Amino acid sequence: MVLQAIKYSRGQLEILDQLKLPHAEEYDHIYSSMDAWHAIKEMRTRGAPAIAIVAALALAVELVNMKLSPVAEEVKAFIIEKLDYLVTSRPTAVNLADAAKKLTKAVERATSKEGATGADVREAYVQTAEKMLVDDVSDNENIGKHGAEWVINNTEAGNKGPVSMVTHCNTGSLATAGYGTALGVIRSLHSKGALKHAFCTETRPYNQGSRLTAFELVHDNIPATLITDSMAGCLLRLRGSAENIAAIVVGADRVAANGDTANKIGTYQLAFLARGHGIKFLVAAPRTTIDLDTRSGDDIIIEERPGKEVTLVKGPRHDGVSLDLNVVETVSIAANGIGVWNPAFDVTPHELIDGIITEVGVVEKDSSGEFHLEQVFKSEGLKDKSSTIGGV
């Protein structure tokens, strides 16, 4: 059974506290947009698709449980103010801003109807937020399906038999409403019997790979191995052929119109390693992550995180034999007083990306090496015809 990081019923929302994984599974109650803002900022919930869903549902819960004004315009103003506030929690992830725009439009439509009341506006918002939750799971399953088919049919390794895949950060059920994007591709390969092995990077400094992706892989009984970020090149050189490694597949926090992709720090160097070792480099992301208003990666704002994430690590005490989950300690792993630069993301140029996997198919570059991502917004029917959009 796939992990459930978001538990929602109308008026109630719980999120799995990812800071306590992999050692403890504890859910936090989210009662308001302020609760969601802090959960996102503190990374108790994370992953571009997931934070958009959590933000949307948190405000829905707040609206359901509060005493509302009967005036539609006043409720609309309250909602828009809260959405603007929620967007500030993670500026790099475009899914959150995209969700806020869609929710705002739904609220504006409801408000403009003759005789609209505050309750009508609330209901329009809540229904739209709930639909986002359902749609995200469906979209992720389609991303996994299209990505798995593409890897099998478009890589040398895929022609030889079960493939191995490398992934970075966490892009599974913990980063989405369910199933996952890049990890969804690996899940789909596994379900088809087409996966030999998965390799996940540690993903310093926040260790989303070792804490979260590894946790999901073990949970789902997918054959997998953890490596540090600095081992990826050695893995491809020494074990790439023996393991039949087909591709590196990652998620995205924002994809620019030209295909440049912002993702967890460390992604950029993996793209170079893939190119140097002759394997594919793939980005898996729903269309909500594609920002056609951002021309290129040069226009993407890169969030910087606190330096202590690099210099300190936190976890339960280990006595040499077993873990003591009742004693959580923070340990310094760097020289006291050293300066730290801690960008949360880097940008991989589209030239290094072989395909962008969406819920309606895999976008490839044309003969001149350019992506045409606007096609995915016109391609509702393509997912039933072909897993490839565009390309040569």
N, C-alpha and C positions, 0 to 999 in steps of 0.2 A: 504494500500500500504506500502510495506517494505521501510524503510529509505534508502536513497542512499547517502553513505558517500564519494563515489568516482565518479566523473563525468569526463568521458574521451571521446574525439574524437581525431582523428589523428592530432597531433600538439597542442592539448589543454588538460590541466588537471586542475581540481579543486578538492579540498578536503574540507570536512566539518570540520571546526575548532572545535574540541571536547573540547577544553579548555573553550569555551563559552557556551557549553551545560550545563544544559538543558534550559537555559533562553533565548538564542538567537541562531538562525540557520544562520550562516554566512560561506560562502565558500571562501577559499583562492586559488588564482591562483598559480600554481607551474610551473615555467618556466625552471627549470634546476635541475641537480642532487644536487647542493648546496642547492637550496630551499627545496628539499625533505629531505636532511640530517638534516637540521635545524627543519623541521616540525616533523620528527621522533624523534629527540633528545629532542625537547621541548614538545613532546607528544600531539601536535595538531592533529596528526594522530597516532593511536596505535592499538595494536592487532597484533599478530604474522603474520597471513595471510595478513592483510591489509598493513602492512609496506613493505612487500615483493612486493606487487602489486604496491604500490605508488612509491617505489624506481625504479622498472623496468620501469614503465610508465613515470616517470619524465625524465629519461635518454632518453627514446624514443622521448619525446617532444623536449628535447634539441637537439637531433640529427636531427630531422625533420626541426628545425628552424635555424640551424646554417649552415655556409658555410663549407663544408666538403673537406678534401683532396681527390683527385681522387685515391690515392694509398691505396689499401685494407689493407696492413699491418699497415699503419699509423692510419687508422680508428680503426682497431682491437686494437692497443695499447692504443688509447684514451679511447675506451669503457672499456677495462679491468682495466685501471687505475681508471676510475670513479666508476666501480663496487666495486673494492677494498675499495675505499673511502666510498661508501654507506654502506657497511657491518659494518663499525666501528660505525654506529649510534646506533645500539642495538645489542650487541654481544650475548646475551642469546637466542634470538629468532632465531631458526635454519632456519626458512622459508626464511629469507632474504639471508643467505649464500647459501641455496639450490637453490634459484632463480638465484643468481649470477653465480653459477656453470653451470646451464642449459643454461643461456644466453651466457656465455663464450663459451660453446661447440657449440652453434648455430653460433656464430661469427667465431669460428675457422674453422668450416665446410665451411662456406661461403667464407672465406679467402683462403682456400686451393683449391678451384675450379679454373680451368684454365681460365685465362682472367678475374678473379674477379676484380671489381673496388670498390672504397670506397662506392659508392652508393649501390652496391650489398650487401656489409657487413651491411650497415645501414638498408636496407630493411629486411634482415634476422633477425637483432636484433629487429626491430619494430614489425614484424609479430609475433615473439616468445613472446614478452612482451604482445601484445594484446591477444594472445591465453591464456596466464596465467590468464588474467582478466576473460575471458569467462569460463575457466575451473574451476576457484575458486568458482563461483556461483553455477555451476552444482555440484561440489563436496560437497558443503555445503548442498545443498538440499538432496543429497543422505545420508549424515551424519544424517540429521534430520530424514529422513525416517527410516534408519536402527536403529537409537537410539530409536525412538518412538516404533517401533515394538518390540525391545528387552525389553524395560521397561514393555510393556503390557503383554508380554509372559513369562517373566523371574523374575517377582517380585510378592511377596504376594499381595501387594497393587493392582497390575495390574489385578489380578484375581478377585478383589472385585468390580471394577468399575473405574470411572475416578480417576486419581492419582494426587497428588500434588508433586511438584519438588522444590528442593532448588538449587540455582546456585550462583556463586561467580564471582566477577569482571565483565567484559563485554566481551561477546563472540558472539555478534549479528552482525547486518549489519554494525555497526560502527567499528567492529574489523576485518571485512573481506571485500571481494568485494561485498558481499550481502548475506542475509538470516541468516548466522551465524553457529557456530559449536554447542556448548552446548546450546545456546539460540535457535539454529535451531531445536534441539531436542524438546525443549519446544514448539516452534512454530508448529512443526509437530504434537505433541500430541494435541495441541489446535485445529488445523485444522481437526483432526480426531474426535473431540468431546470427547477425552479421557483425557483432562486436567481438574482437579478440581480447582487448584490454583498454582501459582508460588510464591516462596519466594526468593527475591534477597537480598544479603548482601550488606551493605554499602560499604565495601572494602576500609577501611582506608589503607594508609593515603591519597591516591589520589582520593578516592571516585568514582571509575569507576562504582560501583554498583548503588549508589544513584543518580549520575549525568547522567549516560549513559544507564545502563540496565533498570532502572526504567523509563527513558524517552522512550525507545523502547517499553516496555511493555504497557505503557499508550498509546503511539502512535498506537499500534496494537490492542488496546482494549482487552488485555489478562488479566484476573483476577489475580491480583498480590498484594503483600504486601512487603514493605521494612523493613528489620531488621538491627540492628547494628551487626558487626561481633561477638560480645560477646554474642549475644542472640541465636545463632544457637543451642547450646546444650539444652537450655531451651525450644526452639521451638520443638525440636524432642521429648523431654521428656513429655512436657505438652500437645502438640497438634499433635504429630506425628500420633497417631491412629485416632483422630477425623478428621484430614485433609487428611488421607490416603496417607501419604508421602511415596513415593516409593524409591526415590534416591536423592543423591546429584550429580549433573552433572556439570563439570567444563571444561574449555578449557585447552590448553597447549601451552607453548612457546618452549619446547623441550621435546621429549620423547626419552629416551635412549634405547639401544638395548634390555635391560632386562625389559623394561616397567617403570622404574623409571621416574617420570614426574616432570619437572620444570614448575611451573605456578605461578600466582600472589601470593604474600605473604599472608598467611592465609589459603592456600589450604591444607597444611599438617595437620593442626589441625582439619579441617573439615573431613578429611579422618578418623581420629581417632573417631570423633563423630559418623560418619556413622557406623563404625564397632561396636562401643559400643551400638548403638541403633538398630542394626539388619537391617539396610537398605543398599541398594547398593551404592557404590561409583564409578562413571563412569567418564572417561576422553573422551572428544570428540575432535578429531583433524584430519585434513587431513594427508595423507601420507607424505606430504612435511615437516611435523613437526617431523616425526620419523627419528632419526639420528642413523643409524646402526653403524656408526663409533665411537659413544660415548657408551662405554660399560655399564656404570651405572651412576646414579646420582652423584656419587663422582667426576666424570670427567666434570660436567657441571659448567661453570663459572657463578657465580651469580653477576649480576650487582647491585651496590649500588647507591642509588639516594641521592640528596642533603637533608640534615637534615631539611631544611626549609619546605619541604613538610609535615613534621610531626608537626612542631611548628606553622605553619601559615595556615590559610584558606582564600580563596578568593571568593567573590560573590557579587551580587547586594545588595544594602541597603534595609533593611526591616524596615518599620516604625511602625510595630505592627499590621498593617492592610493589607498592600499590598507591592509589590516589586517595587522599583524604578530602572529600568534597565539602566537608564542613569548614575547611580552612582555605580561604582564597587569599593569595599573596600577590603583591606587585613587586617585580624585581627589576632593578636597573641593569641594562646591558650595554651601556655606553659611558664614555668618559664624562664625568660631571663638568658641565660648563661648555660642552661642544655645541656649536651652532648646528641647526637642523633645517634642511629644506624638505618639505613634505607635500608635494603636489599629489592630489588624490587620483588624478587621471593623466593620461597622455593621449596624444592624437596620432593615429596611424593614417598616413596618406593613402588615398585610394589606389595609387599605383601598386601598393603591396598587397591589396585585397583581391582575392580571386572570385569571391561571390558573396552577396549579401542575402541571407536566408530570411524571408518574410513569411507571413501566414498565407500569402497567395502565390508563392513560388520563390525561386532563387534568381536574383538579378545578377547577370554577368555583364562584363564590359563589352562595348562594341569594338569594331576592328581598329579604332583609333585609341583604344584604352580608356574610354570614358563610360561611366555609369549614367543611366537615364532613369533615375529613381522616381520620376513623376509617373512612370508607367505603372507602378504598384498601386497607385490610387485610381487607376482606370482598369484594374485587372481582376475584378471580383470573380469573373467566370474562368479565369485561367487556371485556377487551382484544380479544376476538374479535367483539364486538358493536358497540361504539361507542368512539370516542376521547375521549368526554366523560363525566365522572362528576359527578353532582350538578348544581348550577347552577339556572338558572331556566327 
